[in-house]
Amino acid sequence: MDRFDAMQAFARVVETGSFTKAADTLHMSKTSVTQLVQQLEARLRVKLLNRTTRKVNVTADGAAFYERAVKLLADLDDAETGLSAAAALPRGRLRVDVPSPFARMILMPALPDFHARFPDIQIDMGVSDRIVDLVRENVDCVVRGGELTDQSLMARRIGDLCLGVFAAPGYLQRLGTPAHPKVLEDSTHRIVGYLWARTGKALPYAMRRGEESVHINGRYVLAVDDGNAYLAAGLAGMGVLWLPDYMSKLHVARGELVPLFEDWRLDPMPMYVAFPPNRRISIKLRVFIDWIAGLMEQHAPVTDRRAL
């Protein structure tokens, strides 16, 4: 038994939840994958997986072994890519998690360029606005907007998102155009609430005009925890939105959104790539971070160069 082949087969079964799916991704037969896992269990003298006719579940011992196995496999991959010939063309799998609007509007259209440069890097991408436990979920990096609250993570600031306030024409026809941000607090106007993952609550927006400063909570009839749903609700006329330029500019150009309070200023929202501490950055992760930083330089460059 090749122990690394066995660990890879076991890890893929855990990740896919199926011997058949694991075999497909490894380009092996289901029988071979089954035998490798059985041989691994025999060597370790523990049961790693509970198998039924419908599904495969990892045992407590299996979960603990999985965490160590994926790190060993990653170290092996890094050792191979560290060789001079392999370093010129990084390869291996990256697990990343990115916000849903960012994935749809910026990342996905640009990924063919990344693949053309690094065809041997396989990306497993989670698309969500949820909080990800990078260590427990074995995620290599996340892209997130807003100040990072988890001080244990390593992070690189890759951009600053310029924000504006917008509403759909139909909404403004029904309720009129608000003349001052405070109108959103005490009138029939409504915002679309955004529930931040780290708090589960809608946070106030700070706005400034000259010496005047306000924090707007607003009233809402709908609050969501996903960026794409947030934008869709605003386009449907459910309320006023706070959006970064990359999410708003196309809809403004089409006449689907109208800018509000253009003489008011909002602080830019920082964008970060965060990755687990105490883990050596692999070559494949380094080229991905550099590439995504270059991508953000085109769309929303860092305004304070000291933050780099």
N, C-alpha and C positions, 0 to 999 in steps of 0.2 A: 504493500500500500504506500503510495506517495502521500505523505502527511499534508503537504500543501494542497494537492488536488482534493484531498478529503475535506480539508477545512474550507476550501473554496466552494465545494459542492454543498456542504452543510450550511454555510453562510447564505448561499443563494436560495436554498430551500426555506430558510427562515425569512428572508426578505421577500420572496415571492409567495410563500405560504403553500407551495405545491411542488412536489417532485417533478411533475410534468413540466411546469413552467420553468423550474430551475434547469431542467435538462435542455429545454429549448434555448434558453439564454446562454448556456454553456456549450451548445452545439454537441451535446452528448446524448446517449440513449437514457431513458428513464431507468432502465436496469442498472446501468453503470453508476448513475447518481445514487440510486438506492444502495448498491453494494458499497460504495465509498463511505456513505453515512453509517451503514451497519458496521463496517470495519473500524471506523473511527470510534463508535460506541464501544465496540469490543476492546479496542486498545485502551480507552479511557476507563472502561468498566463502569460506565454510567449511562443512563438513558437520557439522550439529548432531545428527542422529539416524541410526542404522543401522536400516533397515527390512527385515524379512523377512515371509514370509506369516503367521508365527505371533506375532511380538512386535516391539516397538520398543525399542531400547536407545539411551541417550544416549552420544554420543562424549565424549572427553576435553574437546574444545573446547566441546561442547554443555553439559557439566556446569559448566564455568567460566562460560559465558554465562548459564546458568540461575540461578546464585547472584546474579549482578548484575541479571538481569532481574527476579527476584522482589522485590529491594530497590527497584528503580525503580518497579515496579508498586505496592508498598506505599507508597512516598513519594507517588505520584500519588493513591492512595486517601486518604492522610492529608491531602494538600493540599485535596482536595475536601471531606472531612469537617470540615476546619478552618473552612470558611465558616460563617457564623452560622446559616443555614437548615439546613445539613446537620448542624451540631454538636448541634442539638436532637434529632436522631434519628440516632445513629451507625450506620454501615453498613460492610460489607466482611467479609472472611473472617479468622477467627482460628484459628490452629493451636495447640492446647493438648494437654498430656499429663497424665493424672491417675492415681492408684493405683486398682486395680480395685475393692476394696471401697468406697472413697470414692465412686467413680462410681456403683456399683450402689445403695448405701444412702442417700446424701445428695444427690449431684449430680443424677442423672437424675430423681428425683422432683420436684426443684425447678426444673429447666430450663424447664418451661412458663411459669413466672413470668418468667424472664429473657427468653424469646422474646416474651412479651406486652409487655414493656417496650421491647425492642429487636428488632423483627421483621426488620430488615434486616441483622442481624449473622449471618453464617453461621459455624458452628463445625465445624472438622475436629478431632475428638478422638481422640487415642491413649489407650487404656486399658491401662496396664501398670505394673509396678513396676521397670522397667529404668531404667538411666541413659540420659538423652537428651542428645545434643550439640545444644544449642539453636541454636548458630550454624550448624553444618554442616547440620543437618536443617531449618533455617529454621522453628523452633518459636517461637511468640510467648511462651509461658510454660508452666511446669510447676507442679503442686501436689505437694509431697512432705512426708512426715513424717520427723522426726529432724533432728539438726543438719546443716546444709549444710557439705560439705567443700570444695566448689569456691568458693574465695574470690573468683574473678573475676566471679561472677554477682551481679546486683542481686537483692534479695529483700525481701519484706514478710512479717512474721510475722502470720498470720491466725487462729491458734488454738492451744490446748494440749489435747492428748488425755489424759484421765485413764485410767490403765491399771489392770487387775486381772488376777488369775490364775484360770483356770477349767478345769473338766474335765467331760466328759459323765457322766451318772449310770451308764451301763453300764461305763465305765472304772473308776469308783470302786467299783462292786459287785465287779468282778474283782480289783482290787488294793488296795482300801481307801483311806481318805482320809488323805493325808499330813499329819502334825501340824506339821511344820517344813519350810521351804523346802529345807534341806540334805538332807532325805530324798531329794529328787529327784536328788542327786548319787551316792548310794551304795546304792541299793536296786533293787528290781525295777521301780520307777516309771520312766515315760518321758515326755519332752516331745515336742511336735511342733516340729521345728527350722525356723527361718525363715532363709533364705539372703539376706543383704542384698546388694543389687545392687553397692554400691560395693566390697565385699570378697569376695563369693562365699562368705562363711562365716557360721555362726550365732554371734551375739554374746552374751556373758553379760548377764543381767538383774540390775541393782542393786536390792536391797530393804532397807528399814530398819524397825526397830521399837525405838523409844526410842534407846538407845545402841548397840544391836546392828545390825550391817550385814553383809550377805552379797552375794556375786555368784554367780549361779546359771548354770552352763552346761547342766547336765542331760544325760541320755543320750537318744538318739533312735533310732528305727528308720526314721523318715521325716523328711526335710527338704525344703522347697519354697521357691520364690522368687516365689510369687504369693499375695496376701492372701486371695483367695476360696478357693484350694485349701487354704491354712493353716487357715482356719475350718472348711471341710468335713472336713478330716482330724480336727480336734478333735471335731466333732460325731459323727464315726464312731467315736470312742473310741480314736484312735491315740495319744493322749498329752495332757499338760497344755499349756494355751495361755496366752499373755500377750496380752490384747486391750484395745483402747480401748473406752470405754463404748458408742459408737455401734454397734460390731460385736457387743457381747455382750448388751445390755439386752433385746432382743426374745427371744433364746434363753434367757436367764435367766427371763424372765416365763413362757415356755412350758414351763419345766422341762427344757429340752434341755441346759443348762449349769448347773453348780453353782459358785458363787464359793468360792475357797480363800484361806487366809491373809489374812482380812479385817482382821486387826489389824496387818498389815504395810503399808508405804507404798512406792509406786513413784513416781519423778519423772515428771511429765507429759511427753509427747512433743510437742515443738513442731511446728506445721504452717506451711509457708511457701508462698508463691507466688514463684517465681524466674523471672527474665527476663534476656535477654542484656544485657551492659554496652554502653555507648556507642551505644545505640539509643534514639531518642526514643520515649517511650511514646505510642502513638496513642490517640486518643479511645476507639476501640472496645475497646482493651486496658484502658484506665483504668476504663471502666465495668464491664468483666468482673471486674477485680480487686476493685473496690469492692463489687460484688454478691456475689462469693464470700466476701469478708471479712464482709459482713453475714450471709451464710448460716452461716458458722462461729460467729458471735456467738450464734446460736440454739442450736447444737449443742455447741460446745466453745470458749468464749471464752478469750482470752488471760488467764492468771492474773496475769502480771507486766505491768502496763500500760506499764512502761518499755521493753518489748520492741517496742512498736508503732512 
